[in-house]
Amino acid sequence: METGFEGRVVLVTGAASGIGRATAEAFGARGARVACTDIRTDQLAETVGAIEKSGGEAMAMALDVADSAAATAAVERCAEQWGGLHILANVAGVLKLDHAHQLSDEDWNRVLGINLGGTFFMSRAAIPHLLEHAGCIVNVASLAGLKGQAYGAAYCASKAGVVALTRVMAVEYAARGLRVNCVCPGGVDTPLISGFTPPDDFDPELVNRLSLVPKMTAPAEVAESIVYLASPAAGSINGVALPIDFGTHAS
Ligand SMILES: NC(=O)c1ccc[n+]([C@@H]2O[C@H](COP(=O)([O-])OP(=O)(O)OC[C@H]3O[C@@H](n4cnc5c(N)ncnc54)[C@H](O)[C@@H]3O)[C@@H](O)[C@H]2O)c1
């Protein structure tokens, strides 16, 4: 059965772990050619290996998305190697929780630089290629980009920025056939969520407000939503910020 992704060229950031890895594998399993990029090269080989094992085609590229020149170089290399770029999935991200009044300049700049800057740098480099193929961008924002998450000043600001950037690009390029959407997951079972440390004196009540139902989403479920938004079946969907959160945003 045709998947609609045969031969499509997809670039995924953050592909070494969690949602990015699941996304790269989901596109690969549907016959896409997947450029798997991440700052952590050791684990990238596992993603590429999994795609190749399922019969797909993939390449690994080391990439710090916060480095604008490196972002451009990665897009160009991918487009050159495979003759274009059809889909960009901006997944790479970092989380830092702290009291707003204690957050360091370094943490603020790092979180904004990777989550928002990286999404912008990758999109800016990819758009000329995507416009040639009526392609699309799917960004991974967060429920934290739609609601206030205590201790998440930098993270929430970066993800709200990703939601805004998604909408801006969706409107700006709609008439030229480029679609831009984002997903806004709540808690997803990945190293990002299991490894975070809240401030010592955090108020659990405030943290719990971000989940209506005490459940985590699997990375593969988020990947399926990303694949759907990038698919021909979603051809009329543009500029959405899709919560994947058991109803928390609706509450
Ligand atoms: N896990 C959750 O609960 C959750 C919820 C909402 C949104 N998100 C978002 O999902 C995305 C993926 O996170 P995850 O949960 O899979 O976490 P993860 O830690 O498993 O994966 C994040 C990946 O991004 C990579 N990365 C970090 N900095 C980078 C950089 N500068 N350049 C390139 N790659 C870099 C990491 O090496 C890692 O492989 C992030 O944008 C995160 O904010 C996660």
Ligand as a Chemical Component Dictionary entry (heavy atoms), coordinates in Angstrom:
data_LIG
# 
_chem_comp.id                   LIG 
_chem_comp.type                 NON-POLYMER 
_chem_comp.pdbx_formal_charge   0 
_chem_comp.three_letter_code    LIG 
# 
loop_
_chem_comp_atom.comp_id 
_chem_comp_atom.atom_id 
_chem_comp_atom.alt_atom_id 
_chem_comp_atom.type_symbol 
_chem_comp_atom.charge 
_chem_comp_atom.model_Cartn_x 
_chem_comp_atom.model_Cartn_y 
_chem_comp_atom.model_Cartn_z 
_chem_comp_atom.pdbx_ordinal 
LIG N1  N1  N 0  9.241  14.830 26.618 1  
LIG C1  C1  C 0  8.229  15.687 26.822 2  
LIG O1  O1  O 0  7.474  15.576 27.794 3  
LIG C2  C2  C 0  7.998  16.796 25.844 4  
LIG C3  C3  C 0  6.782  17.501 25.916 5  
LIG C4  C4  C 0  6.542  18.532 25.023 6  
LIG C5  C5  C 0  7.491  18.855 24.067 7  
LIG N2  N2  N 1  8.665  18.161 24.030 8  
LIG C6  C6  C 0  9.632  18.550 23.005 9  
LIG O2  O2  O 0  9.925  17.432 22.196 10 
LIG C7  C7  C 0  11.191 17.634 21.601 11 
LIG C8  C8  C 0  11.995 16.355 21.708 12 
LIG O3  O3  O 0  12.256 16.103 23.061 13 
LIG P1  P1  P 0  12.265 14.645 23.698 14 
LIG O4  O4  O 0  11.251 14.632 24.751 15 
LIG O5  O5  O -1 12.222 13.639 22.634 16 
LIG O6  O6  O 0  13.673 14.682 24.450 17 
LIG P2  P2  P 0  15.040 13.934 24.206 18 
LIG O7  O7  O 0  15.988 14.543 25.179 19 
LIG O8  O8  O 0  14.825 12.475 24.205 20 
LIG O9  O9  O 0  15.454 14.379 22.730 21 
LIG C9  C9  C 0  15.902 15.681 22.430 22 
LIG C10 C10 C 0  16.997 15.558 21.397 23 
LIG O10 O10 O 0  17.404 16.877 20.999 24 
LIG C11 C11 C 0  18.816 16.849 20.883 25 
LIG N3  N3  N 0  19.379 18.181 21.001 26 
LIG C12 C12 C 0  19.513 18.918 22.136 27 
LIG N4  N4  N 0  20.148 20.066 21.846 28 
LIG C13 C13 C 0  20.419 20.045 20.518 29 
LIG C14 C14 C 0  21.050 20.945 19.641 30 
LIG N5  N5  N 0  21.559 22.100 20.067 31 
LIG N6  N6  N 0  21.145 20.621 18.325 32 
LIG C15 C15 C 0  20.654 19.433 17.886 33 
LIG N7  N7  N 0  20.068 18.523 18.675 34 
LIG C16 C16 C 0  19.941 18.845 19.973 35 
LIG C17 C17 C 0  19.272 15.933 21.999 36 
LIG O11 O11 O 0  20.613 15.472 21.797 37 
LIG C18 C18 C 0  18.230 14.841 21.948 38 
LIG O12 O12 O 0  18.616 13.785 21.092 39 
LIG C19 C19 C 0  11.824 18.839 22.293 40 
LIG O13 O13 O 0  11.691 19.969 21.469 41 
LIG C20 C20 C 0  10.979 18.987 23.542 42 
LIG O14 O14 O 0  10.956 20.308 24.015 43 
LIG C21 C21 C 0  8.931  17.132 24.865 44 
# 
loop_
_chem_comp_bond.comp_id 
_chem_comp_bond.atom_id_1 
_chem_comp_bond.atom_id_2 
_chem_comp_bond.value_order 
_chem_comp_bond.pdbx_ordinal 
LIG N1  C1  SING 1  
LIG C1  O1  DOUB 2  
LIG C1  C2  SING 3  
LIG C2  C3  SING 4  
LIG C2  C21 DOUB 5  
LIG C3  C4  DOUB 6  
LIG C4  C5  SING 7  
LIG C5  N2  DOUB 8  
LIG N2  C6  SING 9  
LIG N2  C21 SING 10 
LIG C6  O2  SING 11 
LIG C6  C20 SING 12 
LIG O2  C7  SING 13 
LIG C7  C8  SING 14 
LIG C7  C19 SING 15 
LIG C8  O3  SING 16 
LIG O3  P1  SING 17 
LIG P1  O4  DOUB 18 
LIG P1  O5  SING 19 
LIG P1  O6  SING 20 
LIG O6  P2  SING 21 
LIG P2  O7  DOUB 22 
LIG P2  O8  SING 23 
LIG P2  O9  SING 24 
LIG O9  C9  SING 25 
LIG C9  C10 SING 26 
LIG C10 O10 SING 27 
LIG C10 C18 SING 28 
LIG O10 C11 SING 29 
LIG C11 N3  SING 30 
LIG C11 C17 SING 31 
LIG N3  C12 SING 32 
LIG N3  C16 SING 33 
LIG C12 N4  DOUB 34 
LIG N4  C13 SING 35 
LIG C13 C14 SING 36 
LIG C13 C16 DOUB 37 
LIG C14 N5  SING 38 
LIG C14 N6  DOUB 39 
LIG N6  C15 SING 40 
LIG C15 N7  DOUB 41 
LIG N7  C16 SING 42 
LIG C17 O11 SING 43 
LIG C17 C18 SING 44 
LIG C18 O12 SING 45 
LIG C19 O13 SING 46 
LIG C19 C20 SING 47 
LIG C20 O14 SING 48 
# 
